[in-house]
Amino acid sequence: MLKIKDIRKEYITGDLKQTALDGVSLNFRDNEFVAILGPSGSGKTTLLNIVGGLDRYDSGDLIINGISTKKYKDRDWDSYRNHTIGFVFQSYNLIPHQSVLSNVELALTISGISKSERKRRAKEALEKVGLGEQIHKRPNQMSGGQMQRVAIARALVNDPDILLADEPTGALDSETSVQVMDLLAEVAKDRLVIMVTHNPELAEEYANRIVKLKDGKMINDSNPYEVDEDELASPEHKNMGRSSMSPLTSLGLSFNNLRTKKGRTLLTSFAGSIGIIGIAMILSLSNGVNNYISDVQKSTMASYPISIEAQTFDMSAVIENTPMGRQSEEEKTHDMDGVYADNSDFEDRAAMTMSLTKNNLTAFKKYLDDKDSEINKYVGENGIVYSYDTKFGVFTYDENGEFVNTDGSTLSSRKATPLEGRDVMGMMGGAYASDFSQLIAGTDGNQVSNVMTENYEVLYGKYPENYDEVVLVLDENNEVSATVLYELGILPSQEYKDIVDQIDAGKEVKIESKKLDYADICAKDYYLIPQCDLFIKNENGTYDNISSDNTAIEGMIDSAIKLKISGIIKPNADSDVQLINTPIGYTSALTNYLIDHTNNSEIVKEQLANKDINVINGLSFEAADDKQKIEDAKTYIRSLNTSEKAGIYTMMMQSMDSMSMMSMAGMSMDDLSGIIPEISGEIQKQSNSAKADKTGESDDAETTENADIPDMPDAMADPENMSEMDMSQLLDEYLESPDDNVMLMIYDMYISNGNYDDTLSTLGVVSLDAPSSIDIYADDFESKDAIAQCIQDYNNEAGAEDQITYTDYVGLLMSSVTTIVNTISYVLIAFVAVSLIVSSIMIGIITYISVLERTKEIGILRAIGASKRNISQVFNAETFIIGLCSGIIGIGLTLLMLIPGNAVIHQVAETDDVNASLPVLSAFVLIALSIFLTLIGGFIPAKKAAKKDPVTALRTE
């Protein structure tokens, strides 16, 4: 039962007050057809709107089935309209861009009914009003009577308790009016129908109760319904159900509305996309530049990694402490009254010396190898490269069959002295493959880093895959130094010597350009001999160093490591990075092989087992006293063969007057002047004796008549006038009673063994835990700075002996890059901000226009139970669709514009390295940004739409 109790309603406009309802009270039966008659302004429509919950009464109460609406809020009225009231309007109030079925479904949608149930019930409602075959038509495709029947079907689909009809036949002809009234009469059999009409004939014919109003008061009720108030329970406050509109419904309503205005929607979307296009173009160009900068950074960081040497000095500290240019007037500390010494050169030298330091790379490597170390987060794709001082020699045969040492010694015309040929002490000569260096190793077990493959082109063959494979590195012009080709035995050694001899002789030399075939070079064999293998054990149990004896080395070729050139590479045309500085590159696999081979060699094992004796020469690392040094010197000289003794004799004579002897022996000039006459006299005496024995004459040098034997001073000045046998014999006889100072001098010059670690280094021993240098690669400057900070953090926690010192060359060179990049970024951000503001304002204006156009739709939705929030949701859905379209159009047009845009960039920048491209993620972010901006822009208009009065909205045309 519906009960209207003393309802009052006034409208106030400025100073004008109009009473629409003045204390109206009515009781309605649950099923009856009530017609409300009265002249215009009598309050009948106001009464209908109050009963329907579209308008609010000022006082009184509206009670439905014992539920009072006196305390109802907007949310409760929305539910009341949706579940209890069905509206039929004079102008039908169908949503034009929705189909007939969708219009009927709408009330069910707000009620939260499932999609399948909505369709079933909407079809049944349309079939009851005779429109079951026209469910897919639009309202503008139907007659007035058909549209009114659709409106009745919509009003009935939610099975309301009350059906309200406001002039339902006002816009219909007589025949159609009869059809509609028949339908309403049928509906009134099982529910309350309240109809407002100006037609008393229709009211008399169809209504079973007529209520007349005048000036806001009831003046007549043809069939009043009296109830006993005492028997009725007190009315209670209660919500009559739930009403809600799903986001999909909001999108559907907005999409269908926009679809009816395709042209305007596209233009609006295009206008909104202009800002997105601007941003997308900036991002594309920025991305292209950033990619270029990233490539440059990677190349730069590949050329300039953070390099930490076992022994280094801090160049940055030296630069900071060294004043640049002349001192200013304020820095001068003396008067201008004389000549003053500038000590800055000594200060600079002291700064260099003080900055020299040793790094404990063993401890630092442990830190780097720890996966949990912070620094590993910033290491680039080239990773961390450990370098080791592996020692080896590489040999080959040239096309003439000459045995070639690739260190370049084969090209020298000077022959090694007998002493250089043997190097009994093992501390003088060694293997040195100057044309060979290690390639940057890759990650995950790859032999070659991606940075190598990206910056170098393979001209022939492939990169090394095994430890015994190397590559030949050309320059960008496919060239290699001719001298290097001779050193490597690719060109004949004798040809090089002939050219040099002709040049030295001042002759004109015509040097022809040579072309070599890739396949011929790759077919060449090289033989690698580790340093430890160049020490051969002799009959005395010590070892001879044969590193300068090519004949002996050639005899070892069969046991050497055979190397093959697997490929030939050169830098890419667009690469300005030099990642390898030697013509031959090998992999870390060879380094690891050499380390294992050396550590397992006989001489190294023997040396590791004896830390006090140098196994190479059998002498102690540290002589206990001068007496021990003298004995070691004698032992050393006696172990030499004839040629080697002659060699040391010759070297002694040649260096006798040299200041270098003094510095090597650690002796003063007075000491040296005392020794030289003694050596000279003793050796001259022994020399004359030896020559006398050969000729059978007296040993008195002054009485000899042999003109072929020169005086001793001449012999000493020119040892080449004596045979090796003579010089060796002289040295042996001298050792019978040598001068102690001379022996100490020889010890210091030739026998000083260094220490245990020096000997291991001489043998080529390397520990994987103790690299000689560490290169840490970063992909960008930010990561490099983070790595530098991690090293600083490591230093803060490490002890003084484990501190790491290095020079950040890239940091010194690129200190201003960050500032420049940030400045450009700020300018772009400001530009983008302007575009965003303009786009937001435009979208807000367009949404407001849409609100004005859809005002009546707002009233319809409110009449069937849509809440204010639902109205906002509908317009937010519209701005969402526009924003989505704007974003998609903007991205699409940007991608099309980038095609000619990149051509312009290449022309202006004069390089193809900068390519504007929109990242996929950025594209999606821009679409999301477009949606967000349109939602922001449409937020205020959507809120205004939600606040519109539903009664006023329904009256809008």
Secondary structure, DSSP 8 states (H G I E B T S, - for coil): -EEEEEEEEEEEETTEEEEEEEEEEEEE-SS-EEEEE--TTSSHHHHHHHHTTSS--SEEEEEETTEE-TT--HHHHHHHHHHHEEEEETT----TTS-HHHHHHHHHHHTT--HHHHHHHHHHHHHHTT-TT-TT--GGGS-HHHHHHHHHHHHHTT--SEEEEESTTTTS-HHHHHHHHHHHHHHTTSSEEEEE-S-HHHHHHH-SEEEEEETTEEEEESS-----GGGS---EE---------HHHHHHHHHHHHHTTHHHHHHHHHHHHHHHHHHHHHHHHHHHHHHHHHHHHHHHHHHS-EEEESEEE-HHHHHHHS--SS--GGG--S-SSS----THHHHHHHHHHHHEEE--HHHHHHHHH-TT-GGGGT--TT-EEEE----EEEEEE-TT--EEETTTGGG------HHHHH-TTSSS-----TTEEE----STT-SS-HHHHHHEEEEEE----STTEEEEE--TTS---HHHHHHTTSS-HHHHHHHHHHHHTT-----------HHHHHT-EEEEEEGGGGEEE-TTSSEEE-TT-HHHHHTTGGGSEEEEEEEEEEE-TT-------SSEEE-HHHHHHHHHHHHTSHHHHHHHH-SSEETTTTEESS-SSHHHHHHHHHHHHHTS-HHHHHHHHHHHHHHTT-HHHHHHHT--HHHHHHHHHHHHHHHHHHHHHHHHHHHTS-S-GGG---TTS--HHHHHH-GGGS-HHHHHHHHHHHTTS--HHHHHHHIIIII----HHHHHHHTT---TTS-SEEEE--SSHHHHHHHHHHHHHHHHHS-GGG------HHHHHSTTHHHHHHHHHHHHHHHHHHHHHHHHHHHHHHHHHHHHHTHHHHHHHHHTT--HHHHHHHHHHHHHHHHHHHHHHHHHHHHHHHHHHHHHHHHHHT-SS------HHHHHHHHHHHHHHHHHHHHHHHHHHHTS-HHHHHH--
